[in-house]
Amino acid sequence: MRYFLLSLCFIMLAWSTAGLAEEVPEVKAGGAEAWLVTFGPGDKYWNRFGHNAIWLREPAAGIDHSFNFGYFDFDQENFFLNFLRGRMLYFTDALPSAREFESYRQQNRSIRLQKLDLNPAQYVRLRDYLLNVVKPENRNYLYDPFLNNCSTRVRDALDFALNGALAADTRNVTANLNYRDQTRRLTQMQYWYYLGLELVLGYPVDRPVNRWEEMFIPMVLASELKEMAVPGGEAGQSLVTKDMILFTSSFPVPTAEPGNIWYRYLLLGLLVTGIAWLSGKFMPPVWLAGLCNAWLLIGGISGLLLAFLWLFTDHAVASSNVNLLLFNPLTLVALVPVLNRFGAWVLAGGVAISFILLLFPQHQYNLDVLALLAPVNLAVAVYFIRGRKKPIL
């Protein structure tokens, strides 16, 4: 039975590879092709943003490889410390295309292929650039999720091949969505991951961006190339000569824009507050006092972490974070009983100021975080302001 199953696996793998050869036309004798490959989002938190690569096909040179900028190594020295400090080391690699495509199909992630109309000189520039960046001495780079990631590296490689035409076409075009909007729409199906990102991402991701910057999302880069004309070509001559879906995922397609989902976090905040209040009806007064002081501790420690990410790491997107008004390190001081009321005003004031900031034309979007924390913070504030022995309601 084991031999039978093993043989079946090899047959299925061979069939899937053969299927690829049938779907994608063969390269003409002596020819060479460059394709943009876009992999759709997966169901894990680290692949919600999709992925992409450049596929080169040049049989005469023995090239049929996918050049991928999205690799990292858990075994690298100080991996988790570097991650915390915002100094993640990623690297570039080239893998046989059939092997890479099969890996993504096994993950149930969609695969979109776009053949690019590059002239011989542009293809050579792209090929030589990619062959150079996969060399051991050149392949490593410092990763940034918005400014220097797998997609921006692919974008830059294609722009290099096109002599800057991609940048010229997009740098002065306003993006459809900013960094925050793209992040929200692609992660909103994952309750806790979405909330964690909304908590740590500060005001920098809310600034307006141009189309060039928006291509940190692989699907945006694919859409932009679809609309791009061949530089210096005839009018209406598209850069993409063939656009095909090699594999369709069964995962839900992300929405085009982020939805209003703040209510689900408001419900959680009200639920936590309600359970705490109800439990206080059946427990000694010290129980509710302990819960309120525990919340001061949680909020203070969370605020210290947010401040650390802002002030002492290279995570630029964690700076200027108004969520520090809601998770405020000053609440740690309020653990001293005589300063309880000071902590109460810190909590209530943070909620009030957060609401006011949302009314400004330019602001950090943190409505989801505010919806979750406002009920809890206000309940704790009322408890300390009215006196620890008096019921909240």
C-alpha positions in Angstrom: 0.0 0.0 0.0 2.8 2.4 0.8 4.5 1.7 -2.6 1.2 2.2 -4.3 0.5 5.6 -2.6 4.1 6.7 -3.3 3.7 5.8 -6.9 0.4 7.6 -7.1 2.0 10.8 -5.7 4.7 10.7 -8.3 2.1 10.2 -11.0 0.0 13.1 -9.8 3.1 15.4 -9.6 4.1 14.4 -13.1 0.6 15.0 -14.3 0.5 18.5 -12.8 3.9 19.4 -14.4 2.7 18.1 -17.7 -0.4 20.1 -17.4 1.7 23.2 -16.9 3.5 22.5 -20.2 0.2 22.1 -22.1 -1.3 25.3 -20.7 1.7 27.6 -21.3 2.9 27.7 -24.9 6.4 26.5 -25.6 9.2 29.0 -26.1 10.1 29.5 -29.7 13.5 28.1 -30.8 16.2 30.4 -29.7 13.7 32.6 -27.9 13.4 34.0 -24.4 10.5 35.1 -22.4 9.8 37.0 -19.2 6.6 36.5 -17.2 5.3 38.2 -14.0 3.9 35.6 -11.7 1.4 36.6 -9.0 0.5 34.2 -6.3 -2.8 35.0 -4.5 -3.3 35.2 -0.7 -3.3 32.1 1.4 -5.0 31.2 4.6 -2.0 31.8 6.9 -1.3 35.2 8.4 2.1 35.5 6.7 0.7 35.0 3.2 -2.4 37.2 3.4 -0.7 39.8 1.2 0.0 37.5 -1.7 3.3 37.0 -3.3 5.0 37.4 -6.7 8.1 36.5 -8.8 9.6 36.8 -12.2 9.7 33.8 -14.4 12.4 33.6 -17.1 12.3 31.1 -19.9 15.3 30.8 -22.1 15.9 27.2 -23.1 19.2 27.8 -24.9 20.7 29.1 -21.6 19.1 26.4 -19.5 16.8 28.9 -17.8 13.3 28.0 -16.7 13.3 29.5 -13.3 11.2 31.6 -11.0 13.2 34.4 -9.4 11.7 35.0 -5.9 12.6 37.7 -3.4 10.5 36.4 -0.5 12.8 34.0 1.4 14.0 34.1 5.0 15.7 31.7 7.3 14.5 30.9 10.8 18.0 29.6 11.6 19.7 32.9 10.9 21.5 34.4 13.9 19.3 36.4 16.3 16.2 35.8 14.0 13.6 36.8 16.6 15.6 39.7 17.9 16.1 41.0 14.4 12.4 40.6 13.8 11.5 42.6 16.9 14.0 45.3 16.0 12.7 45.6 12.4 15.9 44.3 10.9 14.7 41.1 9.1 17.1 39.7 6.6 15.5 38.3 3.5 17.1 36.8 0.4 16.5 36.1 -3.3 16.6 32.7 -4.9 15.8 31.1 -8.2 13.9 27.8 -8.3 12.7 25.6 -11.3 9.4 27.0 -12.2 7.4 23.8 -12.3 8.6 23.0 -8.7 7.6 26.5 -7.5 4.2 26.5 -9.1 3.4 23.1 -7.8 4.3 24.3 -4.3 1.8 27.1 -4.5 -0.9 24.9 -5.9 -0.4 22.5 -3.0 -1.1 25.6 -0.8 -4.3 26.2 -2.7 -3.0 29.7 -3.8 -4.0 31.1 -7.1 -1.3 31.6 -9.8 -1.6 34.3 -12.4 0.9 34.5 -15.3 1.5 37.6 -17.4 3.8 37.4 -20.4 5.7 40.7 -20.8 6.5 42.2 -24.2 10.1 43.0 -23.7 12.5 43.6 -26.6 15.8 41.6 -26.6 17.7 44.4 -25.0 15.2 44.8 -22.2 15.1 41.0 -21.6 18.9 40.8 -21.4 18.9 43.7 -18.9 16.3 41.9 -16.7 18.0 38.5 -17.0 21.4 39.8 -16.1 20.0 41.8 -13.2 18.3 38.8 -11.8 21.2 36.5 -12.2 23.3 39.0 -10.4 21.0 39.5 -7.4 20.8 35.7 -6.7 24.5 35.5 -6.2 25.4 34.7 -2.6 27.1 38.0 -2.1 24.1 40.0 -3.5 21.0 38.1 -2.5 20.5 39.4 1.0 18.5 42.5 1.8 16.8 44.2 4.8 13.1 43.5 4.6 10.5 46.2 5.1 6.8 45.1 4.7 5.8 48.3 2.9 9.0 49.8 1.4 11.3 46.9 0.6 9.5 43.6 0.2 9.1 40.8 -2.3 6.8 42.9 -4.6 8.7 46.1 -4.5 11.8 44.2 -5.5 10.0 42.6 -8.4 8.7 46.1 -9.3 12.2 47.6 -9.2 13.7 44.8 -11.3 11.0 45.3 -14.0 11.5 49.1 -13.8 15.3 48.6 -14.4 14.6 46.5 -17.4 12.2 49.1 -18.8 14.7 51.9 -18.2 12.6 53.6 -15.6 9.3 53.6 -17.6 7.3 52.0 -14.8 8.3 54.6 -12.2 7.7 57.4 -14.7 4.2 56.1 -15.3 3.2 55.7 -11.7 5.1 58.1 -9.4 2.7 61.0 -10.1 -0.5 58.9 -10.0 -2.4 58.9 -6.7 -2.9 55.4 -5.3 -6.4 53.9 -5.0 -5.7 52.8 -1.4 -3.0 53.7 1.1 -0.9 51.3 3.1 -3.5 51.1 5.9 -6.4 50.4 3.5 -4.5 47.7 1.7 -3.5 46.1 4.9 -7.0 46.2 6.3 -8.7 44.7 3.3 -6.3 41.8 3.0 -6.4 40.9 6.7 -9.9 41.7 7.8 -11.0 38.0 7.5 -8.6 37.1 10.3 -10.0 38.5 13.5 -6.9 38.6 15.8 -4.2 39.2 13.2 -6.1 42.2 11.9 -6.5 43.6 15.4 -2.8 43.1 16.2 -1.8 45.0 13.0 -4.2 47.8 13.7 -2.8 48.1 17.2 0.9 48.4 16.3 0.7 50.3 13.0 1.0 54.0 13.5 0.1 57.1 11.5 2.8 56.6 8.8 0.7 54.0 7.1 -2.2 56.4 6.8 -0.5 59.0 4.6 -1.5 59.2 1.0 0.7 57.2 -1.4 1.2 57.1 -5.1 0.6 54.2 -7.4 4.4 53.3 -7.4 4.3 52.9 -3.7 1.0 51.0 -3.8 2.7 48.2 -5.7 4.0 46.8 -2.5 1.0 44.6 -3.0 1.7 42.0 -5.7 -1.8 42.1 -7.1 -1.5 45.9 -7.6 1.7 45.4 -9.5 -0.1 42.8 -11.7 -3.0 45.2 -12.4 -0.6 48.1 -13.2 1.3 46.1 -15.7 -1.9 45.0 -17.3 -2.7 48.6 -18.1 0.8 49.7 -19.1 1.7 50.3 -22.7 5.0 49.2 -24.2 7.5 52.0 -23.6 8.1 53.7 -27.0 5.8 51.2 -28.7 2.8 51.8 -30.9 -0.3 53.4 -29.4 -2.4 50.8 -27.6 0.4 48.2 -27.6 0.1 46.6 -24.2 3.1 45.5 -22.2 1.3 42.3 -21.2 0.7 40.1 -24.3 -0.8 37.1 -22.5 -2.6 37.1 -19.1 -3.7 33.7 -17.8 -4.7 32.0 -14.6 -2.7 28.9 -14.2 -4.5 27.9 -11.0 -7.6 29.2 -9.2 -7.7 29.0 -5.5 -10.9 28.1 -3.5 -10.1 30.7 -0.9 -12.5 33.7 -0.8 -11.3 36.6 -2.9 -10.4 39.7 -0.8 -12.7 42.7 -1.1 -11.6 45.6 -3.3 -11.8 48.0 -0.3 -11.7 47.5 3.5 -15.0 47.0 5.1 -16.5 48.6 8.2 -15.9 45.9 10.8 -15.5 48.0 13.9 -18.7 46.6 15.3 -17.3 43.1 15.9 -14.6 44.6 18.1 -17.1 46.8 19.9 -19.1 43.7 20.7 -16.1 42.0 22.2 -15.3 45.1 24.3 -18.9 45.2 25.6 -18.8 41.5 26.2 -15.6 41.7 28.3 -17.0 44.7 30.2 -20.3 43.0 30.8 -18.8 39.8 32.1 -16.5 41.6 34.4 -19.4 43.7 35.8 -21.6 40.7 36.2 -18.9 38.7 38.0 -18.5 41.5 40.4 -22.1 41.0 41.5 -21.4 37.6 42.8 -17.8 38.1 44.1 -16.3 40.0 47.0 -15.4 43.7 46.3 -11.7 42.7 46.1 -12.5 40.7 42.9 -13.6 43.7 40.9 -10.8 45.8 42.2 -8.3 43.1 41.1 -9.8 43.0 37.6 -9.5 46.8 37.3 -5.9 46.8 38.5 -5.1 43.9 36.2 -6.4 46.0 33.3 -4.2 48.9 34.3 -1.3 46.5 34.3 -2.2 45.1 30.9 -2.7 48.5 29.4 0.5 49.9 30.8 2.7 47.0 29.6 1.0 47.1 26.2 1.7 50.8 26.0 5.4 50.2 26.9 5.6 47.7 24.0 4.0 50.2 21.6 6.4 52.9 22.8 9.4 50.5 22.4 8.4 49.7 18.8 8.2 53.5 18.1 11.3 54.7 19.8 13.8 51.9 19.8 13.3 49.8 16.7 13.5 50.3 12.9 9.8 49.7 12.5 9.0 53.2 11.0 5.4 52.2 10.5 5.0 51.8 14.3 5.8 55.5 15.0 3.4 58.2 15.9 0.9 55.7 17.1 -2.2 57.2 18.7 -3.1 53.9 20.2 -0.8 55.0 23.0 -3.7 57.1 24.2 -5.7 53.9 24.8 -2.8 51.6 26.0 -1.0 54.3 28.0 2.2 53.5 30.0 1.1 56.1 32.6 -1.6 53.7 33.8 1.2 51.7 35.5 1.5 54.6 37.9 -2.1 54.2 38.8 -1.5 50.8 40.3 -0.5 52.8 43.4 -3.9 53.1 45.3 -3.6 56.8 45.9 -3.1 57.4 42.2 -6.1 55.3 41.1 -8.1 58.3 40.1 -5.2 59.7 38.1 -5.2 56.5 36.1 -9.0 56.8 35.7 -8.6 60.2 34.1 -5.8 59.0 31.8 -8.1 56.2 30.6 -11.1 58.4 30.1 -9.0 61.2 28.5 -7.4 58.8 26.1 -10.7 57.6 24.8 -12.1 61.2 24.5 -9.0 62.4 22.6 -9.0 59.4 20.3 -12.6 60.1 19.3 -11.8 63.7 18.6 -8.7 62.8 16.5 -11.0 60.7 14.2 -12.8 63.9 13.3 -9.7 65.5 11.7 -9.3 65.2 7.9 -5.9 63.6 8.2 -5.8 61.1 11.1 -4.7 57.6 12.0 -7.5 55.1 11.5 -7.9 53.2 14.8 -11.6 52.9 15.0 -11.5 49.1 15.4 -9.0 49.4 18.3 -11.0 52.2 19.8 -14.2 50.2 19.6 -12.7 47.4 21.5 -10.9 49.4 24.2 -13.3 52.3 24.9 -15.9 50.2 26.8 -13.3 48.6 29.0 -11.3 51.7 29.6 -14.3 53.8 30.4 -15.7 51.1 32.8 -12.4 50.9 34.7 -12.2 54.7 34.8 -15.7 55.0 36.2 -14.9 52.4 38.8 -11.9 54.3 40.1 -13.5 57.7 39.9 -16.7 56.7 41.8 -14.7 54.8 44.4 -13.6 51.2 44.6 -16.4 50.0 46.9 -19.3 51.5 44.9 -20.9 49.6 42.1 -20.2 50.9 38.6 -23.9 50.7 37.6 
